[in-house]
Every structure is written in C-alpha cells, then in structure tokens.
C-alpha cells in the first residue's frame, strides 16, 4: 500500500501540469476506400476518414476523377471515375499518406462481381486493380501491423516487462506468457469479430489499472509463484485483448476479410510479445547479477508504476471529459 501511494503521488505530481483538456489513448488514424467498378470505363469511389485530412487524395492511371461536391474537410467524400481505356495494369495510388493518416483499407468490387481487400501504407501506396493482392501478401501486411502495435504500444510492453520482473525465472515467465496469450485471444477474437462490444476509452483505463496493480505487486526480493503469475496474467489478459482488438479496428480490416485480418494481426502481436518477454528476461537476468540490482529493480518498479498511474489519470480524464 505504501508503494501504491508513492506511485500515485508521483503520477499526480508529474501529470497535472501537462495533462491536456482531453487526453487520448494511443491509436492510428486510417482511411477506408470503397471502389465499385460499374463499367470498364466508369467507377464510383467513397473515401471515409477517421479525422479530417484535406491533403489526402488518390489517383488512378489513365482515369479522370471528379469529386461530388466540395467537401475536402468532410469525413466522407464521394467521387466518380471516368477512364478512356481499360489497361491491364491500372493501379490506384493513395496520395498524402503520412503523419496524419498512415493507413488506407481499400475494398474493391470488381466488374466481374469478385471482391478484394488491400491495405495501403506510405511505403506501399499502390494497389493493382487488375491483380488483387495475393493472400500471402495481405497476411504479411496485417502481420507487420500486429508487430507494430506491440512495438509502439508502451503500455503493453510495460506490462510484459513488469510480468518478467515479478517472476524472474524463465519457466514461470513462459507459463504466464502462455496464460496471457490464452486469455487475450478470447477477448481479442470476440471483439474483433463483433461478438463483444466495449468502448475503447474504458478499456484503456482498465489496461492502465492492470499495469498499476501489477507494479504494486512486484517484489524483486520475493518473486511471485508460477501459479500466481499465471493467474494474474490470465485475468489481465482479457483486458489487454480488448486493446489488441481496438488496435486492429483502428488499423482497419474490412468485415469481409475479418478472419484473415484477425489471424494475421494476432500472429504479429504474439511474435512481438514473445520477443519482448525473452528480451526482457535476458536483460533482467543479467542486471540481477550486478551489485546495484536492488536499486535498479526498485527504480524499474517505481518508474513503471508511475507511468502506469500517469496513464490511469490521463485516460480517466479522457473518459469523463
């Protein structure tokens, strides 16, 4: 309890001067594109944005694009596309992907009636309209996004680090990681497939709370038992799974390719998670041999707990504001 008071005090002292009027959780900003081919020379396109971005646009080789109305600041824009010819290698290029909107989910309804989904990014902004993305290519794109979600999610990384710090020994760490994976797979899949609907803001608050509770429970002189560590990871895994599903929804996966996207994104999450656990275990095992280990451990616990408490305050303010 003493450590909990210290952590909350540190968080309040550091958070209050810097908190914005409305806090926000980590996330990505996306665009959704729906292209419907009507004839070989004509198509219709709808562009939906998660945030206004007037610089975001697109081009299609050999075609002219006409926007229906002047709505560059709108979140939904509609276009008609007229093409003089129908070349076999025509491609759609997204222009302006970058710091504001960094992903575009494109769903194409082809003239033949077949449908395809692709994910475009700043380093791969072009989609071939004549050759839909191969399943392996699409899988790897969502797989990399799963890796990216963990690598750029400091709260998820901190949870894994605190879990390693609380258990210390490799076998209990791997057991806890397996329990964490098992539980977050349930909540992740249920949310991603639409079977479970929970707002993202309360989920982010609960994730921060799970970090704070774990930080308060870490004792570097007396590691948690393997059973207690596995149970803790299993319980908190449900909450983190909701966050993983929110990450996939923020990235954007078309419901018609939901199973594919869930599998690929989840695979990337798991690989990144196991890598983070192993790297954390190696680092802590080495540091534990140092004479200054007690001070290092306490600094890690206090730093992680203070960050957790900060996120808890920040996200709670966002929830009620």
KEDOPA-71452 format. One record per residue: x, y, z of N, C-alpha, C in turn. Coordinates in steps of 0.001 Angstrom, whole numbers, plus 500000, padded with zeros to 6 digits. Each point is the difference from the previous one (the first is absolute). Example, Ala and Ser with C-alpha at 12.3 -4.5 7.8 and 13.67 -1.06 7.14 Angstrom:
<pts>
PT     n.x     n.y     n.z    ca.x    ca.y    ca.z     c.x     c.y     c.z
PT  513190  494310  507800  499110  501190  500000  500900  501200  500000
PT  499650  501050  499280  500820  501190  500060  499230  501090  500730
</pts>
This chain:
<pts>
PT     n.x     n.y     n.z    ca.x    ca.y    ca.z     c.x     c.y     c.z
PT  500835  498794  500000  499165  501206  500000  500870  501257  500000
PT  501145  499930  500719  500893  501163  500013  500513  500297  498607
PT  500388  498940  499272  500493  500219  498646  498902  500571  499105
PT  498774  499519  500166  498888  500514  499193  499822  501493  500227
PT  500083  500446  501244  499859  501433  500283  501138  500788  499366
PT  501208  499446  500048  501139  500676  499376  499788  500128  498494
PT  499550  498917  499373  499797  500012  498551  498937  501007  499602
PT  498898  500005  500719  498932  500953  499682  500462  501436  500234
PT  500770  500207  501063  500505  501341  500261  500927  500479  498900
PT  500899  499128  499555  500894  500362  498904  499216  500312  498731
PT  499007  499181  499714  499215  500199  498784  499249  501317  500031
PT  499370  500301  501137  499249  501257  500105  500938  501188  499863
PT  501146  499917  500659  500943  501123  499962  500501  500274  498589
PT  500216  498954  499236  500526  500191  498647  498914  500203  498966
PT  498801  499481  500262  498957  500016  498968  499253  501320  499938
PT  499671  500543  501147  499096  501146  500013  500489  501189  499189
PT  501281  500368  500042  500411  501174  499201  499938  499785  498501
PT  499987  498748  499569  500125  499726  498569  498768  499387  499367
PT  499017  499629  500786  498847  499338  499424  499215  500946  499112
PT  499605  499580  498800  499159  500821  499149  498579  499999  500524
PT  499183  500853  499424  498608  500054  500423  499275  498725  499651
PT  500467  499305  499005  499411  498712  499669  501123  499057  499602
PT  500226  498986  500801  501072  499058  499724  499548  498983  498985
PT  500971  499298  499459  499675  498984  499005  500924  498819  500146
PT  499488  498806  499691  500812  498803  500006  500749  499888  498687
PT  500979  499084  499978  500747  499822  498768  499085  499416  498944
PT  500264  500317  498749  499169  499486  498921  500532  500455  498661
PT  499427  499468  498941  500403  500373  498668  498815  500621  499288
PT  500283  500808  498996  498947  500676  499245  499988  499431  498596
PT  498811  499668  499542  499904  499237  498764  499006  500636  499040
PT  500070  499509  498772  499015  500332  498966  499435  498687  499476
PT  498723  500022  499649  499365  498838  499384  499525  500402  498606
PT  500350  499179  499042  499671  500281  498605  499135  498856  499475
PT  498860  500350  499404  499126  499012  499363  499880  500362  498523
PT  500553  499149  499141  499981  500235  498560  499085  498969  499343
PT  499026  500484  499233  499056  499118  499310  500122  500260  498503
PT  500399  498978  499253  500088  500123  498539  498615  499780  499386
PT  499535  500988  499234  498678  499898  499377  500092  499500  498556
PT  500942  500537  499257  500276  499560  498629  501514  500016  499830
PT  500540  499511  498888  501457  500070  499808  500543  501419  500004
PT  499128  500983  499727  500464  501395  499939  499495  500856  501159
PT  499178  499450  500914  499411  500852  501044  499984  499254  501334
PT  500267  500769  501058  499988  499436  501349  499579  501079  500990
PT  499629  499561  501184  499640  500909  501083  500883  499688  501206
PT  500374  501045  500711  500896  499814  501142  499519  500823  501184
PT  500008  499397  501172  499684  500686  501252  501225  499970  500899
PT  500363  501163  500519  501159  500141  500878  499514  500424  501382
PT  500216  499159  501005  499609  500298  501379  501261  500194  500836
PT  500048  501091  500759  501157  500348  500814  499659  499924  501475
PT  500975  499623  500812  499783  500021  501442  500185  501397  500575
PT  500794  500830  499329  500186  501407  500375  500086  500812  498716
PT  499651  501272  500027  500104  500806  498771  501434  500082  499504
PT  500191  499812  498704  501321  500111  499388  499817  500427  498545
PT  499940  501318  499735  499736  500475  498638  501103  499654  499006
PT  501208  499698  500491  501099  499689  499080  499979  498549  499530
PT  499174  499175  500613  499932  498604  499581  499153  499878  498739
PT  500547  499345  498992  499271  499821  498746  500478  498715  499342
PT  499612  499791  498753  500391  498795  499292  500043  500299  498516
PT  500604  499109  499256  500001  500098  498544  499906  498586  499435
PT  499443  499888  498787  499902  498721  499308  500531  500210  498593
PT  500923  499166  499610  500662  500151  498704  498994  499993  498853
PT  500135  501004  499114  499158  500068  498816  498571  500426  500261
PT  499723  500563  501177  498619  500354  500354  499940  501426  500537
PT  498846  500620  499831  499733  501302  500593  499063  499805  501188
PT  500224  500821  501031  499240  499871  501242  499225  501286  500234
PT  498710  499868  500286  499149  501157  500288  499359  499791  501366
PT  500227  500961  500902  499387  499908  501325  498575  500530  499946
PT  499099  499300  500672  498599  500415  500043  499826  501009  501124
PT  500100  501281  499657  499932  501056  500998  501380  500371  500487
PT  500082  501117  500731  501273  500485  500537  500001  499726  501502
PT  500519  498857  500392  499939  499581  501399  501371  499532  500482
PT  501021  500775  499743  501357  499560  500313  500225  499847  501499
PT  499225  500703  500824  500149  499874  501451  499070  498947  500584
PT  499140  499406  499168  499028  499030  500495  500669  498657  500276
PT  499370  499201  500849  500519  498682  500318  499580  498964  498967
PT  499018  500314  499178  499599  499095  498922  499900  500793  498701
PT  500696  499520  498970  500015  500679  498700  499714  498971  498912
PT  499296  500441  498951  499613  499092  498916  500524  500527  498659
PT  500361  499055  499144  500609  500345  498722  499426  499113  498897
PT  500008  500539  498786  499760  499186  498809  501297  499947  499212
PT  500238  498872  499359  501252  499773  499295  499684  499626  498563
PT  500585  500719  499052  499797  499730  498575  501338  499666  499364
PT  500035  498886  499255  501237  499533  499389  499818  499893  498489
PT  500991  500473  499258  499920  499937  498534  500211  498578  499508
PT  500862  499280  500654  500284  498621  499616  500013  499129  501244
PT  500233  498726  499810  500036  499069  501125  501304  499191  499967
PT  501133  500646  500312  501276  499295  499916  500082  498869  501017
PT  500731  498928  499686  500037  498845  500897  500718  500253  501317
PT  500847  501017  500056  500785  500219  501211  499608  501289  500715
PT  498774  500406  499888  499571  501239  500669  500131  499842  501517
PT  500447  501078  500667  500173  499942  501449  499428  501223  500684
PT  499570  499829  501240  499521  501091  500844  501126  500389  500947
PT  500342  501273  500014  501074  500507  500853  499426  500970  501018
PT  500237  499747  501286  499594  500925  501047  501084  501062  500163
PT  499577  501255  500000  500905  501134  500117  499786  500678  501352
PT  501077  500318  500674  499891  500747  501253  499988  499151  501251
PT  500227  498679  499888  500119  499182  501202  501253  500420  500759
PT  499852  500196  501301  501150  500471  500765  499671  500161  501462
PT  500417  501106  500612  499869  500129  501452  498573  500122  500502
PT  499086  500519  499174  498618  500175  500462  499194  498723  499784
PT  499989  499504  498790  499361  498720  499683  501054  499113  499351
PT  500293  498866  500638  501128  499184  499525  499581  498653  499437
PT  498700  499708  499939  499545  498740  499435  498717  500242  499206
PT  499841  499239  498925  498770  500039  499216  499566  498570  499713
PT  498808  499645  500443  499413  498695  499706  499140  500159  498754
PT  500333  499276  498953  499325  500141  498711  499219  498724  499705
PT  498696  500162  499761  499163  498860  499602  499486  500276  498589
PT  500276  499071  499118  499649  500165  498592  498944  498966  499617
PT  498914  500488  499392  499008  499120  499385  500240  500050  498500
PT  500554  498923  499458  500402  499982  498600  498786  499813  499094
PT  500198  500332  498741  498926  499900  499010  499492  498562  499887
PT  500868  499040  500241  499613  498589  499917  499141  499548  501175
PT  499895  500857  501026  499254  499634  501191  500882  499511  501134
PT  501251  499717  499725  500917  499597  501062  500402  501210  500843
PT  500421  499730  501226  500382  501059  500926  501390  499719  500534
PT  500710  501075  500329  501339  499847  500572  500250  501139  500978
PT  500859  499728  500969  500354  500981  501022  501512  500142  500050
PT  500456  501220  500174  501442  500255  500102  500249  501062  501048
PT  501204  500025  500506  500412  500969  501004  501171  500792  499452
PT  499825  501317  499840  501044  500853  499444  500634  500836  501111
PT  501282  500275  499837  500759  500762  500983  500960  500929  499267
PT  500668  500915  500724  500915  500924  499311  501092  499305  499197
PT  500472  498837  500469  501046  499305  499256  499447  499059  498931
PT  498688  499797  499958  499359  499162  498976  498641  500606  499674
PT  499984  501129  499257  498753  500759  499810  499199  499616  498757
PT  500431  498981  499251  499372  499700  498717  499327  498631  500046
PT  498777  499930  499441  499265  498754  499879  499706  499731  498527
PT  500368  498822  499526  499668  499610  498634  498527  499614  499941
PT  499254  500651  499121  498573  499702  499869  499744  498786  499133
PT  500984  499595  499235  499820  498834  499133  500439  498711  500674
PT  500885  500123  501007  500496  498830  500698  499854  500218  501505
PT  498907  499502  500603  499804  500170  501438  501180  499454  500790
PT  500229  500601  501146  501135  499599  500836  499922  498521  500358
PT  501119  499309  499858  500057  498581  500349  499758  499839  501494
PT  499349  498888  500403  499731  499793  501433  501257  500087  500861
PT  501111  499433  499527  501236  500041  500794  500487  501426  500188
PT  499845  500816  498964  500426  501403  500087  499140  500756  501001
PT  498684  499781  499942  499097  500673  500932  500255  499518  501424
PT  500256  498695  500165  500294  499456  501327  501212  500691  500601
PT  501057  500163  499211  501218  500600  500524  499806  501450  500374
PT  499141  500699  499279  499751  501405  500354  499335  500099  501374
PT  498978  499173  500249  499341  500039  501304  500898  499427  501093
PT  500818  499016  499647  500953  499441  500954  500972  501086  500466
PT  500525  500775  499073  500927  501084  500364  499300  501057  500846
PT  498721  500238  499742  499274  500971  500810  499817  499494  501428
PT  499851  498674  500170  499956  499443  501349  501315  500206  500727
PT  501104  499759  499302  501315  500283  500571  500114  501474  500395
PT  499548  500863  499100  500098  501448  500223  499155  500422  501200
PT  498832  499379  500178  499114  500384  501099  500666  499758  501346
PT  500718  498880  500142  500687  499728  501257  501246  500872  500125
PT  500767  500096  498932  501260  500751  500043  499773  501473  500314
PT  498852  500548  499610  499709  501417  500247  498958  500191  501100
PT  499700  498937  500738  499049  500085  501109  500728  499924  501330
PT  500429  501107  500572  500792  499954  501230  499273  499358  501170
PT  498667  500089  500043  499288  499388  501114  500068  498474  499927
PT  499834  499429  498804  500101  498548  499868  501428  499526  500297
PT  500997  500727  499511  501389  499628  500270  500319  500086  501492
PT  499460  501029  500658  500256  500148  501428  499367  498857  500788
PT  498818  499580  499608  499368  498874  500683  500878  498751  499915
PT  500527  499726  498826  500852  498821  499826  501277  500119  500830
PT  500589  501203  500030  501210  500209  500797  499720  499787  501487
PT  498891  500543  500489  499654  499838  501416  499716  498539  500320
PT  499410  499282  499053  499725  498583  500209  501309  499219  500151
PT  500976  500301  499153  501313  499349  500109  500670  500379  501313
PT  499898  501273  500372  500625  500470  501236  499358  499343  501217
PT  498711  499727  499926  499303  499392  501131  500306  498517  500148
PT  500354  499314  498901  500186  498542  500027  501471  499588  499972
PT  500809  500706  499194  501442  499823  499935  500437  498705  499331
PT  499489  498844  500389  500460  498731  499436  499322  499732  498661
PT  500737  499364  499085  499521  499862  498627  498738  499141  499897
PT  499955  498866  500673  498833  499119  499862  498714  500678  500473
PT  499974  500625  501194  498781  500721  500385  499662  501146  499043
PT  501026  500653  499460  499750  501083  499046  499300  499469  498757
PT  500496  498887  499465  499378  499422  498803  498598  499472  500299
PT  499797  499456  501197  498662  499541  500387  499030  501170  500068
PT  500450  501108  500601  499143  501187  500086  499719  500571  498615
PT  501009  499996  499135  499796  500508  498642  498972  499146  499251
PT  500046  498685  500210  499024  499114  499361  498596  500265  500525
PT  499869  500213  501317  498689  500312  500581  499488  501342  499480
PT  500906  500955  499881  499635  501313  499479  499498  499875  498563
PT  500705  499209  499186  499601  499790  498605  498637  499322  499920
PT  499790  498984  500815  498740  499256  499976  498817  500913  500289
PT  500123  500828  501032  498866  500838  500377  499796  501154  499029
PT  501098  500647  499561  499778  501137  499110  499540  499540  498619
PT  500268  498737  499635  499486  499489  498734  498476  499957  500005
PT  499417  499606  501130  498538  499951  500100  499379  501380  499821
PT  500465  500961  500794  499397  501331  499945  500336  500716  498701
PT  501205  499766  499485  500409  500619  498740  499114  499521  498852
PT  499828  498680  499899  499187  499453  498912  498536  500395  500152
PT  499475  499948  501222  498591  500338  500217  499707  501440  499622
PT  500934  500894  500295  499804  501413  499667  500211  500252  498515
PT  501043  499419  499440  500317  500235  498589  498903  499477  499081
PT  499344  498888  500392  498927  499439  499178  498644  500630  500301
PT  499954  500918  500957  498750  500686  500296  499101  499285  500978
PT  500486  498950  500649  499179  499284  500973  499946  500734  501337
PT  500986  500820  500254  500083  500752  501246  500245  501461  499650
PT  499195  500882  500570  500112  501431  499688  500268  500774  501287
PT  501203  500552  500123  500351  500842  501133  500688  501251  499482
PT  499667  501172  500549  500666  501237  499562  501495  499933  500283
PT  500777  500660  499153  501448  499942  500146  500500  500777  501215
PT  499336  501114  500353  500502  500828  501101  500023  499254  501335
PT  498907  499327  500421  500085  499220  501252  501021  498875  499929
PT  500157  499407  498826  500997  498945  499840  501397  500530  500276
PT  500314  501178  499458  501328  500587  500216  500218  500331  501470
PT  498959  500427  500700  500106  500263  501434  500317  498710  500749
PT  499307  498917  499642  500227  498712  500667  501399  499459  499725
PT  500513  500227  498795  501364  499573  499695  500989  500736  500895
PT  499824  501304  500160  500891  500771  500876  499883  499527  501441
PT  498769  499674  500429  499802  499512  501367  500694  498655  500198
PT  499950  499128  499000  500678  498704  500118  501504  500187  500167
PT  500561  500985  499319  501426  500287  500141  500329  500473  501410
PT  499161  500880  500512  500250  500553  501334  499911  498907  501066
PT  498998  499129  499889  499850  498920  500980  501175  499030  499927
PT  500457  499707  498788  501143  499099  499864  501266  500632  500560
PT  500211  501292  499733  501181  500684  500530  500002  499995  501522
PT  498830  500178  500601  499917  500013  501459  500247  498619  500593
PT  499857  498955  499188  500136  498626  500490  501399  499442  499787
PT  500853  500720  499287  501346  499487  499710  500891  500152  501233
PT  500674  498911  500343  500967  500009  501093  501272  499313  499500
PT  501041  500754  499658  501203  499385  499413  500701  499030  500941
PT  499736  500105  501296  500649  499083  500962  499213  498712  500180
PT  498730  499995  499579  499163  498805  500147  499121  499873  498763
PT  500499  499332  498942  499219  499872  498766  498660  499325  500236
PT  499026  500346  499172  498698  499355  500065  500137  498519  499676
PT  499114  499196  500560  499981  498587  499653  499526  499837  498560
PT  500341  498868  499386  499594  499752  498621  498484  500007  499864
PT  499305  499429  500994  498534  499950  499934  499395  501394  500085
PT  500480  500783  500950  499452  501351  500151  500308  500862  498784
PT  501202  499845  499450  500342  500762  498810  499115  499638  498822
PT  499729  498711  499819  499152  499563  498892  498569  500503  500171
PT  499492  499938  501234  498632  500477  500253  499909  501501  499752
PT  500995  500753  500472  500013  501450  499788  500018  500328  498512
PT  500869  499324  499254  500091  500249  498558  498708  499611  499294
PT  499378  498905  500438  498763  499546  499377  498883  501019  500206
PT  499862  500499  501219  498930  500969  500300  500209  501293  499222
PT  501217  500533  500051  500264  501272  499322  500044  499830  498482
PT  500228  498780  499537  500040  499763  498560  498685  500315  499310
PT  498879  499776  500688  498706  500319  499406  499914  501485  499642
PT  500489  500836  500911  499941  501446  499773  500928  500404  498858
PT  501207  499463  499995  500948  500362  498948  499522  499492  498640
PT  499290  498886  499973  499448  499507  498744  499025  500981  499382
PT  499244  500689  500840  499095  501033  499492  500796  501131  499361
PT  501157  500307  500582  500858  501026  499411  500590  499559  498675
PT  500366  498714  499881  500516  499496  498729  498927  500097  498917
PT  498768  499634  500359  498904  500089  499034  499763  501443  499589
PT  500112  500935  500980  499865  501405  499650  501079  500446  499042
PT  501225  499468  500186  501074  500330  499071  499704  499527  498596
PT  499424  498808  499867  499645  499495  498675  498893  500841  499385
PT  499011  500381  500818  498910  500805  499475  500483  501381  499580
PT  500968  500560  500747  500554  501295  499613  500778  499897  498698
PT  500737  498890  499843  500702  499793  498738  498999  499848  498872
PT  498935  499245  500280  498948  499818  499011  500123  498693  499260
PT  499032  499138  500181  499923  498766  499230  498574  499868  499521
PT  499830  499834  498718  498669  499889  499441  499318  498753  500555
PT  498723  500120  500359  499288  498895  500626  499967  498766  499099
PT  500104  500198  498696  499990  498864  499090  501328  499248  499996
PT  501011  500585  500613  501289  499318  500144  500398  499937  501463
PT  498988  499979  500875  500259  500108  501427  500831  498846  500536
PT  499637  498767  499657  500720  498840  500536  501470  500035  499599
PT  500255  500360  498778  501367  500077  499502  500792  501061  500756
PT  499404  501183  500140  500683  501089  500690  500229  499701  501467
PT  499002  499391  500671  500131  499660  501415  501139  499009  500205
PT  500070  498979  499158  501048  498994  500117  501379  500609  499783
PT  500151  500793  498953  501302  500577  499682  500437  501022  501044
PT  499105  500891  500370  500319  501026  500996  500336  499347  501336
PT  499196  498997  500401  500252  499305  501251  501326  499262  499990
PT  500368  499432  498854  501300  499343  499895  501137  500975  500202
PT  499887  501185  499419  501029  501017  500193  500098  500448  501446
PT  498845  500155  500649  499974  500363  501420  500728  498957  500830
PT  499722  498724  499733  500587  498920  500807  501511  499915  499811
PT  500473  500104  498773  501440  499942  499755  500706  501161  500700
PT  499445  501196  499890  500606  501155  500661  499972  499851  501510
PT  498928  499431  500510  499849  499823  501439  501022  499008  500547
PT  500163  498851  499349  500977  499002  500438  501416  500569  499913
PT  500275  500735  498935  501320  500618  499860  500276  500972  501137
PT  499005  500827  500335  500167  500972  501085  500231  499298  501329
PT  499280  498905  500256  500162  499262  501251  501407  499410  500103
PT  500475  499389  498930  501325  499379  500036  501111  501039  500148
PT  499867  501117  499267  500998  501068  500125  499989  500569  501417
PT  498806  500209  500551  499902  500510  501363  500585  499048  501019
PT  499758  498694  499804  500543  499016  500950  501521  499974  499956
PT  500567  500032  498797  501466  500001  499873  500584  501239  500665
PT  499397  501171  499746  500509  501225  500589  499923  500003  501512
PT  498891  499538  500556  499838  499985  501455  500899  498941  500633
PT  500156  498838  499332  500887  498963  500537  501438  500506  500089
PT  500423  500774  499012  501349  500568  500036  500110  501067  501092
PT  499012  500899  500060  500055  501089  500980  499951  499468  501425
PT  499333  498851  500213  499864  499453  501351  501337  499544  500573
PT  501020  499816  499147  501317  499606  500468  500815  501187  500521
PT  499543  501205  499720  500746  501191  500384  499782  500319  501469
PT  500995  500621  500608  499895  500385  501403  498900  501029  500209
PT  499777  500817  498983  498997  501057  500137  498592  499520  499648
PT  499809  498673  499854  498701  499485  499563  498834  500465  500872
PT  500062  499978  501339  498840  500450  500775  499558  501417  499641
PT  500968  500883  499796  499653  501376  499630  499439  500057  498579
PT  500584  499200  499105  499506  499960  498623  498568  499484  499967
PT  499748  498927  500743  498659  499412  500018  498973  500984  500550
PT  500357  500655  501091  499051  500951  500591  499735  501164  499058
PT  501039  500441  499280  499802  501090  499034  499085  499557  498863
PT  500167  498760  499530  499127  499483  498950  498551  499919  500465
PT  499819  499539  501221  498643  499856  500537  499348  501370  500170
PT  500726  500924  500618  499436  501333  500226  499757  500722  498680
PT  500940  499876  499050  499808  500645  498703  498813  499430  499254
PT  499909  498664  499973  498868  499379  499324  498684  500308  500685
PT  500006  499980  501321  498765  500308  500727  499566  501439  499819
PT  500967  500923  500007  499656  501410  499800  499424  500234  498603
PT  500597  499350  498985  499464  500112  498642  498588  499434  499926
PT  499774  498869  500692  498673  499384  500017  498976  500918  500648
PT  500387  500588  501126  499084  500908  500683  499719  501239  499159
PT  501020  500480  499306  499815  501146  499102  498974  499665  498931
PT  500151  498824  499347  499040  499604  498972  498607  499827  500577
PT  499931  499493  501230  498694  499816  500631  499309  501344  500200
PT  500742  500989  500466  499417  501343  500195  499631  500607  498654
PT  500919  499927  499046  499776  500595  498679  498767  499406  499330
PT  499898  498681  500013  498898  499345  499302  498681  500136  500760
PT  500079  500110  501320  498784  500240  500773  499420  501376  499692
PT  500882  500989  499845  499551  501344  499632  499340  499962  498620
PT  500616  499243  499062  499411  499878  498671  498635  499330  500062
PT  499834  499077  500921  498746  499251  500114  498849  500876  500470
PT  500287  500950  500900  498917  500806  500584  499853  501354  499314
PT  500963  500387  499173  499934  501331  499391  499203  499963  498702
</pts>
